[in-house]
């Protein structure tokens, strides 16, 4: 269940990146570019360096930093665009999920 939650948090995080990119854009072209480009860029970075089957395995400390940035930035973005309750909820889920991953050595 915890691994499934992790995957859902990844997908939700990408959706939040897209939504925040749209909300933060100033013109229709920028809104479109950010709403597509931001989640795509994050997915590529995570796929190359952070996922369990990543092409490049990072040292544990760098992986932890990347994981924190990729998974907690959506919470900050939600707070920034005025969705405080959603931001806090997402952030708490990410932290609790990460704790269980560590405790259960998943």
Helices and strands as residue ranges (DSSP letters): H 2-24, H 28-45, I 46-50, H 60-80, H 84-103
